Every structure is written in C-alpha cells, then in structure tokens.
Amino acid sequence: MSLETKLIGPLVLEPIFQERIWGESSLEPWFAKSGLAKPVGEAWLTAAECAVSAGSLKGLTLGEAAVRFPALLGDEAVGGFPLLIKILFPREKLSVQVHPNDAQARAAGLPNGQGKTECWYVLSAEAGATVAVGFNEEMSLEEIRAAVGDGAVETLEEKMYQLPVKAGDMVYVEAGTVHAIGPGVVILETQQYSDVTFRLFDYGRARQLHLDEGLAVTRVTTGAEVFPAVDRGDRVELVRSDYFVVDKFEGDKDLGFEGELQLLIALGEGSSVEWAGGSMMLAKAQAVVLPGEGVGYRVSGVGEVVRVRR
C-alpha cells in the first residue's frame, strides 16, 4: 500500500529558534538548549521550515508535507500551512509595532496576501508584567506620528494602554492594533501565517522603522483585551476568531472535530495523544500536527495541552 492511501497520523515538528536582540539566553523550563550562541527571542513551532522529527512523514519539512497533502495539511487560499505558532521569550521590550489585515496585505502585494491577526496565551508572567495594546485615549494618525518623533512630550510607548497579565491569560490582538510586549512574560503566540511587522517605535535601537507603512494600516481604536475563557465542558475555549480557535485540555478528553486540521502543544510532561493507529507521548513545547483526515483523537495524561485549529 502506498503512503498516499495510508493514514498520515500525527506529525511531530522540530522547533526553529530565532535570534532576537531582545531575547533570552536561557529558555528553561521550556527548552533545554537552542543551539544558538546569541539571545533567542522566538521558538517557531509550526514554520514551513520546521522538520518533521517523528511520524509517517519524517524527513520532510512542514512546508513540503503541506505541498504533498494540501487538503489535509494546508489551506488552498493561503497556499500552504495556515498558522504560525511561536513561543516568545522577551528579556527586553519588543518594538512598538503593527501588522496589516488581509485586504491591506493583498493591496500591498505582501507574501501570501495574508495579514496578521494574533493572540497571546501567557505561559508565565512576573508580578507586575504588562503588554501594551492600543492607546490610553483615542489618537489620530498625526498624533501617533508626532509621538514617534524626536523631542516628543510623550513617547508613543507612554501613550499606550498597558494591560496587566498573568499566567493563563489570553490576549486577542486584531490586525491593525498598535502593540508591544514587555519583559517578564513567556507567551505562546498563535497567528496567521505572516511575519510582516511594521515597527513604529524601537526605544532608540538602531533598527529600521516603518512609520509610513505602519500608519497606513493602523487602527486608531481597538477591541484588543484579555479574552474571557469559556468552559465548553470537554475543553476550555481560550479564544475564537475568524482565523483560529485555541482550546485547552486537561486529563483524558476526546478532541473531536475529526475532519479538521488540528495542532497540539503540551505545556508540561505526561500527556499523550491516542488514535486508531497507536499513541504518542507529547514532548513539552513541541507542536504535533493532526492532519484533517477524519480520524478521532484523544488526549490523555495529567498535563495541560493547548489545541489550535482553524
């Protein structure tokens, strides 16, 4: 029997670590080591370049697998795998930034024609940690531009709304929202598959700003806020949007949605996923892809598992 007539089954992805000037040198307890000498800001869990380290498609990258099985692992409208999931490790403040929506991305001819709506699930947070989403009061684009310039009475950062966060919070950030992430948190980010970022303010660091491009896509008001979790009985729904749904499971639970592409990320040790073809332990902080091939899956164990789907 050829591979194409068999079940693909779960695919474990090897994370890719990204150097960032604002990143951490130690990624514990999430990862033992990154293999990089410089600070790591992001671990990309579902990048197209991530290698399949276990499963029937071992040896391929996620991008190659999505091309080979587009109906099961991809999104025809996107032209590849639809979601990028990361873990962020900020030791310093990220830039104040903004991302376009789909229509703006298409109009600008950006890769994939996708904007970037995202959400942040807070894995850990020091006392007093905050993230910045939108502004303390409504600002015009001219006022935002003035706050970026040299000699501004108040900087753009000072005008932003600082949202206190704690472990377990989910923050939804729609495209066009000016935002920033501060130190003292570790965040599991789910986003549309786009890495287009327009920096508006960067605390004097010598990196390129994209003020004109950023203001062109900025929403002067936003609904970004901590999203209330909803108990669905078999799962806790952390956020639901047009682009992704993020749930949390604990203990033994059927995943349901057998016809849909799903992603699992274990946040601790001791969890496994079971299906008709066998079972697999879930390694902490590694993404496991469940192809949308009509198979029932069940999570078991004592750990917390996050599930992401479209």
Long-range contacts (C-beta under 8 A, 24 or more apart in sequence): 3-56, 6-56, 7-56, 7-276, 7-277, 7-293, 7-295, 8-55, 8-56, 8-57, 8-69, 8-72, 8-73, 8-291, 8-293, 9-55, 9-56, 9-275, 9-277, 9-278, 9-291, 9-295, 10-55, 10-273, 10-275, 10-280, 10-288, 10-289, 10-290, 10-297, 11-52, 11-54, 11-55, 11-56, 11-57, 11-62, 11-65, 11-288, 11-289, 11-291, 12-52, 12-53, 12-54, 12-55, 12-280, 12-283, 12-286, 12-287, 12-288, 13-45, 13-46, 13-50, 13-51, 13-52, 13-53, 13-62, 13-286, 13-287, 13-288, 13-289, 14-50, 14-51, 14-52, 14-53, 14-286, 15-43, 15-44, 15-45, 15-50, 15-87, 15-285, 15-286, 15-287, 16-43, 16-44, 16-47, 16-49, 16-50, 17-42, 17-43, 17-44, 18-42, 18-43, 18-44, 21-92, 21-205, 21-207, 22-90, 22-91, 22-92, 22-93, 22-94, 23-89, 23-90, 23-91, 24-89, 24-90, 24-91, 25-91, 27-89, 30-87, 30-123, 30-186, 30-284, 30-285, 31-285, 39-91, 40-89, 41-88, 41-89, 41-90, 41-94, 42-86, 42-87, 42-88, 42-89, 43-86, 43-87, 43-89, 43-285, 44-84, 44-85, 44-86, 45-85, 45-86, 45-87, 45-265, 45-285, 45-286, 45-287, 46-81, 46-83, 46-84, 46-85, 46-263, 46-287, 46-289, 47-84, 48-80, 48-81, 48-193, 50-287, 54-280, 55-289, 62-289, 69-291, 71-292, 72-261, 72-291, 72-292, 72-293, 73-261, 73-289, 73-291, 73-292, 75-310, 78-112, 78-114, 78-193, 79-112, 80-112, 80-193, 81-193, 82-192, 82-193, 82-261, 82-310, 83-190, 83-191, 83-192, 83-193, 83-243, 83-244, 83-263, 83-308, 83-310, 84-190, 84-191, 84-192, 84-193, 84-194, 84-195, 85-188, 85-189, 85-190, 85-191, 85-263, 85-265, 85-287, 85-308, 86-188, 86-189, 86-191, 87-123, 87-186, 87-187, 87-188, 87-189, 87-285, 88-120, 88-181, 88-185, 88-186, 88-187, 88-189, 89-186, 90-181, 90-182, 90-183, 90-184, 90-185, 90-187, 91-183, 92-183, 93-157, 93-180, 93-181, 93-182, 93-183, 93-203, 94-180, 94-181, 94-182, 95-180, 95-197, 95-199, 95-200, 95-201, 95-202, 95-203, 95-205, 95-207, 96-132, 96-156, 96-157, 96-160, 96-178, 96-179, 96-180, 96-199, 96-200, 96-201, 96-202, 97-178, 97-179, 97-180, 97-197, 97-198, 97-199, 97-200, 97-214, 98-176, 98-177, 98-178, 98-179, 98-197, 98-198, 98-200, 98-214, 98-217, 98-218, 99-175, 99-176, 99-194, 99-196, 99-197, 99-198, 99-217, 100-175, 100-176, 100-196, 100-198, 100-217, 101-174, 101-175, 101-176, 101-217, 102-175, 104-175, 104-176, 104-216, 104-217, 105-194, 105-196, 108-213, 110-194, 110-196, 111-194, 111-196, 112-193, 112-194, 114-192, 114-193, 114-194, 115-175, 115-192, 115-194, 115-196, 116-175, 116-191, 116-192, 116-194, 116-195, 116-196, 116-197, 117-173, 117-174, 117-175, 117-191, 117-192, 117-241, 117-242, 117-243, 118-173, 118-189, 118-190, 118-191, 118-192, 119-170, 119-171, 119-172, 119-173, 119-189, 119-190, 119-191, 119-227, 119-238, 119-239, 119-241, 119-244, 119-246, 120-170, 120-171, 120-173, 120-181, 120-187, 120-188, 120-189, 121-169, 121-170, 121-187, 121-188, 121-189, 121-190, 121-238, 121-246, 121-306, 122-165, 122-166, 122-167, 122-168, 122-169, 122-170, 122-171, 122-185, 122-186, 122-187, 123-167, 123-185, 123-186, 123-187, 123-188, 123-267, 124-167, 124-185, 124-186, 125-165, 125-166, 125-167, 125-169, 125-184, 125-185, 125-186, 126-184, 126-185, 128-164, 128-184, 129-164, 129-165, 129-166, 129-182, 129-183, 129-184, 129-185, 130-162, 130-163, 130-164, 130-165, 130-182, 131-162, 131-163, 131-165, 131-171, 131-179, 131-180, 131-181, 131-182, 131-185, 132-157, 132-160, 132-161, 132-162, 132-163, 132-179, 132-180, 132-181, 132-182, 133-160, 133-161, 133-163, 133-171, 133-173, 133-177, 133-178, 133-179, 133-222, 133-224, 133-225, 134-160, 134-161, 134-177, 134-178, 134-179, 134-221, 134-222, 134-224, 135-159, 135-160, 135-161, 135-178, 135-220, 136-160, 136-161, 138-220, 138-221, 139-220, 140-220, 141-215, 141-218, 141-220, 144-178, 144-200, 144-215, 144-218, 144-220, 145-211, 145-215, 147-201, 148-200, 148-201, 148-209, 148-211, 155-201, 156-200, 156-201, 157-201, 157-203, 163-225, 163-226, 165-226, 169-226, 170-226, 170-227, 170-229, 170-238, 170-239, 170-246, 171-224, 171-225, 171-226, 171-227, 172-223, 172-224, 172-225, 172-227, 172-239, 172-241, 173-224, 174-219, 174-222, 174-223, 174-224, 175-217, 176-217, 176-218, 176-219, 176-222, 177-219, 177-222, 177-224, 178-214, 178-218, 178-219, 178-222, 179-224, 188-265, 188-267, 188-306, 190-244, 190-246, 190-308, 192-243, 192-244, 235-307, 238-306, 243-310, 244-308, 244-309, 244-310, 245-308, 245-309, 245-310, 246-306, 246-307, 246-308, 247-306, 247-307, 247-308, 247-309, 248-304, 248-305, 248-306, 248-307, 249-299, 249-304, 249-305, 249-306, 249-307, 250-302, 250-303, 250-304, 250-305, 251-300, 251-301, 251-302, 252-298, 252-299, 252-300, 252-301, 253-298, 253-299, 254-296, 254-297, 254-298, 255-290, 255-296, 255-297, 255-298, 255-299, 255-307, 256-296, 257-309, 258-294, 258-295, 258-296, 258-297, 259-292, 259-294, 260-292, 260-309, 260-310, 261-289, 261-290, 261-291, 261-292, 261-309, 261-310, 262-289, 262-290, 262-292, 262-297, 262-307, 262-308, 262-309, 263-287, 263-288, 263-289, 263-290, 263-307, 263-308, 263-309, 264-288, 264-290, 264-299, 264-305, 264-306, 264-307, 265-305, 265-306, 265-308, 266-303, 266-304, 266-305, 267-303, 267-304, 267-305, 267-306, 268-302, 268-303, 268-304, 269-303, 270-301, 270-302, 270-303, 271-299, 271-300, 271-301, 271-302, 271-303, 271-304, 271-305, 272-299, 272-300, 272-301, 273-297, 273-298, 273-299, 273-300, 274-298, 274-299, 274-300
